[in-house]
Amino acid sequence: MAPSQSDGLGCSWSAPALVSVVIPTFNRARYLPDAIRSVLQQSHRNVQLIVVDDGSTDETPAVLDGFEDQRLIILRIARSRSPAHARNVGIARASGQLLAFLDSDDVWLHTKLERQVSAMRAARSCRWSYTLFDHIDEAGSPMAPLRGGVGNPRSGWILDSIITEDALVMVQSVLAETSLVRELGGFDETPELREDLDFCFRLAMRSQACAVANELLRVRHHPGRTTYDLAEVRLWRVRALRKLAHGHSDRSVRRLSRRECDREMVDLARVYVGSGRSGSALVTLAKALPGGLFQRCWWTTLCRALLRPLATQKMLEAYRRFRDRASARSRTATAK
């Protein structure tokens, strides 16, 4: 499952590589300055920053006009389309040997690019790299990891690890050869969400990856974040997995992708049950067949979906108290 690849980049660089950074933005005037500064203040100074304003209607144009740096290129799209389209517009303008991506509400740590460029120089077989990440709130204060944590730093051929979410690759942490990104055709503009996951699948199919095991990306969480709707995020992840399952030639990859689709659908059904949408849960469980039948959680979620409409508010409150006490006893026993 290892396609042909280049011999690497490092030995051909006689000077610090030019890194083109693409930031798509839409109505993020509040957070955009932090994102821009985190790029322009990188310890790796040889950067070209391309900000693509995807038809913003807030103060974004004024924010961009306030920056005076010859490394900054501003592109404006008259009518908003999608982050994928905005990224592709930036990719077309990039002139660097390497490409990196950042969302306009997230930030990088000072040495992010320097560490990745160094790691890619040392790992000649890797045409792309990614880092670990942590979470911040609206004000930039640290947050605890959300669902799934932050993943494990896996290097090499990591497609399987991305499929199973053992490795959580955020596109905002990716640094890749510009030639590799263009070979892939950039981002698929069809999905409404999770086009980044599809992009990372295709990177991992094409080349080995070099993981930098440091939290060099900070992902900001706020009510206006595109991925705020958990149900929608799960559904678009399923679509990305199905696209991979249908298009990949390796039987084991197809099988793994379908299994992950089933698992994601069961998790989504649990979300629906928790929000009182038992009908949606049952429909979602049906879509996880027949693979879901072999998952214990499929059956427990089915029971919850069937019983939830029959439960009174007092019964639900009693169940939650019982669950919380059981969880507390388990934590106490583990601590001992």
Secondary structure by P-SEA (a helix, b strand, c coil): cccccccccccccccccbbbbbbbbccccccaaaaaaaaaaccccbbbbbbbccccccaaaaaaaacccccbbbbbbcccccaaaaaaaaaaaccccbbbbbccccccccaaaaaaaaaaaaccccccbbbbbcccccccccccccccccccccccccaaaaaacccccccccccccaaaaaaacccccccccaaaaaaaaaaaacbbbbbcccccbbbbbccccccccaaaaaaaaaaaaaaaaaccccaaaaaaaaaaaaaaaaaaaaaaaaacaaaaaaaaaaaacccccccaaaaaaaaaaaacccccaaaaaaaaaaaaaaaaaaaaaaac
